[in-house]
């Protein structure tokens, strides 16, 4: 234990080396340091067990709705204006079934990011590239 520069407050210091290579240095009064060390190490460390979750192997990442819409765009689907129903049908043909209420905000985000354009014809919105 160290003492403060002024000599009247006790100062504790802890050096922690995590299994992932991270180094942590904590300084403060002994109660604060003890509380932080126990919080970081998760209480008493268990021998032989990792503190982090193991990674699952072989699991593929899921394709998000935005990714699916961008793939449609890359395939040239939006070269001609398409309405919401056509987009829903095209996604369903590729195995991505979403309700129209989910597709609409995703298309709007792509319009706001200027990936797509939106045109209103006969009181309906059409999306084009």
Order of alpha helices (4+ residues) and beta strands (2+ residues): beta-beta-beta-alpha-alpha-beta-alpha-alpha-beta-beta
